[in-house]
């Protein structure tokens, strides 16, 4: 179905290739997982399949790419759109119309699909990704995860032979991600659809894929059956890491496969008691209510974050998590309740005033990027707050975020993971004590996450407070002192992360599901308990 021969591609105004001498085949009906660090070439490889590279991006391409026997470079995106469905890393940038049903029908109308068949395909696509109740909703009212599911539905409506998805679960809660992946498996098994899926959260996808291709610096570093390749990767899921540490063979890919091994594990020490920092809270939310067009989105929410404390806010897509953050920084005004920041009421203060004390990273990092270079983004923040723009400090900040080599690059030319880090650098340039992050690990590989966690731990040690909206439960397990679960705008669970995540099946990390009742959340917890 896909044949790539000696493909090398370089973006305009870049000195080094994004892809280097790639030769790669995908059989008809195969489900291939593409992994690799941020900037390794995953998105570029997927864009080569439908002609966006090089027809849209420009640059220099050598080698040959064919899909279903069609030469991609010769045919271009217009022809390939009928054969390759594409879901980009940034679903917000894919939308054209303003309502859910119209967005799905748009591509069908352009393809001159008859009205009766169009209606059938729209219904089918809505049902596959569980968007039927939202069919009449304006796009601007959808959560990030709902926008991601809409992009998938729009791609599926054309019934392509190949579906290429770039980080399709990055904004989905664990249950929604599972639903989407099961839908993709049905399409793959029942309709023979060829699926190419690029993803960082390998623990979600590994069980479903036939094969894993791992890219490093634009080259195919590993390629083969998932069970064979996964243990060799630096970004292996927790279950695979634990299997390697304890010598479990064959390597389990699912909790079910790992249960017989886990039954033989006998702890010699109890998990440490959870401790949260004490002190007057930097953030206090009391009885907060907010409505969108008469629909109550937040219902009497109470929340606090103390200095030196990280609190994870989890919940299903559309639960109100992002809305809560926007209310805290003043982008939205609650109809009832109070928000106090560092002991001062937020009511009556404008957003600029609040953001002198609060660093807010929204779900879409592009909302914060407007400068010509990465370094200029940091300078702009410092300038807006009347702070000195010291070149050495800016360079050190970019190095901490692993952005030193792209300091002079236009931010929107970077990958989503890199843009996320640029936005993070911009909002934290003033070193605010209270930090609100909405899906901060979206698009980040494991190494980048570890660097981010180390950075956050340093800030926490200095007395900063973190409120993290996330679907990445493995990250929450690693950093959060407390976890709050939001459902339909209400807090339904709150407490120490070890207690909340182990008691909430939908949001339990892999290790907690493998060892229920033990209080373990991470591989480090297990190894510490086994001395």
Rosetta blueprint (number, residue, H / E / L):
1 X L
2 X E
3 X E
4 X E
5 X E
6 X E
7 X E
8 X E
9 X E
10 X E
11 X L
12 X L
13 X L
14 X L
15 X L
16 X L
17 X L
18 X L
19 X E
20 X E
21 X E
22 X E
23 X E
24 X E
25 X E
26 X E
27 X L
28 X L
29 X L
30 X L
31 X E
32 X E
33 X E
34 X E
35 X E
36 X E
37 X L
38 X L
39 X L
40 X L
41 X L
42 X H
43 X H
44 X H
45 X H
46 X H
47 X H
48 X H
49 X L
50 X L
51 X L
52 X H
53 X H
54 X H
55 X H
56 X L
57 X L
58 X L
59 X L
60 X E
61 X E
62 X E
63 X E
64 X E
65 X E
66 X E
67 X E
68 X L
69 X L
70 X E
71 X E
72 X H
73 X H
74 X H
75 X H
76 X H
77 X H
78 X H
79 X H
80 X H
81 X L
82 X L
83 X L
84 X E
85 X E
86 X E
87 X E
88 X L
89 X L
90 X L
91 X H
92 X H
93 X H
94 X H
95 X L
96 X L
97 X L
98 X L
99 X E
100 X H
101 X H
102 X H
103 X H
104 X H
105 X H
106 X H
107 X H
108 X H
109 X H
110 X H
111 X L
112 X L
113 X L
114 X L
115 X H
116 X H
117 X H
118 X H
119 X H
120 X H
121 X H
122 X H
123 X H
124 X H
125 X H
126 X H
127 X H
128 X H
129 X L
130 X L
131 X L
132 X H
133 X H
134 X H
135 X L
136 X L
137 X L
138 X E
139 X H
140 X H
141 X H
142 X L
143 X L
144 X H
145 X H
146 X H
147 X H
148 X H
149 X H
150 X H
151 X H
152 X H
153 X H
154 X H
155 X H
156 X H
157 X L
158 X L
159 X L
160 X L
161 X L
162 X E
163 X E
164 X E
165 X E
166 X E
167 X L
168 X L
169 X L
170 X L
171 X L
172 X L
173 X L
174 X H
175 X H
176 X H
177 X H
178 X H
179 X H
180 X H
181 X H
182 X H
183 X H
184 X H
185 X H
186 X H
187 X H
188 X H
189 X H
190 X H
191 X H
192 X L
193 X L
194 X E
195 X E
196 X E
197 X E
198 X E
199 X L
200 X L
201 X L
202 X H
203 X H
204 X H
205 X H
206 X L
207 X L
208 X L
209 X L
210 X L
211 X E
212 X E
213 X E
214 X E
215 X E
216 X E
217 X L
218 X L
219 X E
220 X E
221 X E
222 X E
223 X E
224 X E
225 X E
226 X H
227 X H
228 X H
229 X H
230 X H
231 X L
232 X L
233 X L
234 X L
235 X L
236 X L
237 X L
238 X H
239 X H
240 X H
241 X H
242 X H
243 X H
244 X H
245 X H
246 X H
247 X L
248 X L
249 X L
250 X L
251 X L
252 X L
253 X L
254 X L
255 X H
256 X H
257 X H
258 X H
259 X H
260 X H
261 X H
262 X H
263 X H
264 X L
265 X L
266 X L
267 X L
268 X L
269 X L
270 X L
271 X L
272 X L
273 X L
274 X L
275 X L
276 X L
277 X L
278 X L
279 X L
280 X L
281 X E
282 X E
283 X E
284 X E
285 X E
286 X E
287 X E
288 X E
289 X E
290 X E
291 X E
292 X E
293 X L
294 X L
295 X E
296 X E
297 X E
298 X E
299 X E
300 X E
301 X E
302 X E
303 X E
304 X E
305 X E
306 X E
307 X L
308 X L
309 X L
310 X E
311 X E
312 X E
313 X E
314 X E
315 X E
316 X L
317 X L
318 X L
319 X L
320 X L
321 X H
322 X H
323 X H
324 X H
325 X H
326 X H
327 X H
328 X H
329 X H
330 X L
331 X L
332 X L
333 X L
334 X L
335 X L
336 X E
337 X E
338 X E
339 X E
340 X E
341 X E
342 X L
343 X L
344 X E
345 X E
346 X L
347 X L
348 X L
349 X L
350 X L
351 X H
352 X H
353 X H
354 X H
355 X L
356 X L
357 X L
358 X E
359 X E
360 X E
361 X E
362 X L
363 X L
364 X L
365 X H
366 X H
367 X H
368 X H
369 X L
370 X L
371 X L
372 X L
373 X L
374 X H
375 X H
376 X H
377 X H
378 X H
379 X H
380 X H
381 X H
382 X H
383 X H
384 X H
385 X L
386 X L
387 X L
388 X L
389 X L
390 X L
391 X H
392 X H
393 X H
394 X H
395 X H
396 X H
397 X H
398 X H
399 X H
400 X H
401 X L
402 X L
403 X L
404 X H
405 X H
406 X H
407 X L
408 X L
409 X L
410 X L
411 X H
412 X H
413 X H
414 X L
415 X L
416 X H
417 X H
418 X H
419 X H
420 X H
421 X H
422 X H
423 X H
424 X H
425 X H
426 X H
427 X H
428 X L
429 X L
430 X L
431 X L
432 X L
433 X L
434 X E
435 X E
436 X E
437 X E
438 X E
439 X L
440 X L
441 X L
442 X L
443 X L
444 X L
445 X L
446 X H
447 X H
448 X H
449 X H
450 X H
451 X H
452 X H
453 X H
454 X H
455 X H
456 X H
457 X H
458 X H
459 X H
460 X H
461 X H
462 X L
463 X L
464 X L
465 X E
466 X E
467 X E
468 X E
469 X E
470 X L
471 X L
472 X L
473 X H
474 X H
475 X H
476 X H
477 X H
478 X H
479 X H
480 X L
481 X L
482 X E
483 X E
484 X E
485 X E
486 X E
487 X E
488 X L
489 X L
490 X E
491 X E
492 X E
493 X E
494 X E
495 X E
496 X E
497 X H
498 X H
499 X H
500 X H
501 X H
502 X H
503 X L
504 X L
505 X H
506 X H
507 X H
508 X L
509 X L
510 X H
511 X H
512 X H
513 X H
514 X H
515 X L
516 X L
517 X L
518 X L
519 X L
520 X L
521 X L
522 X L
523 X H
524 X H
525 X H
526 X H
527 X H
528 X H
529 X H
530 X L
531 X L
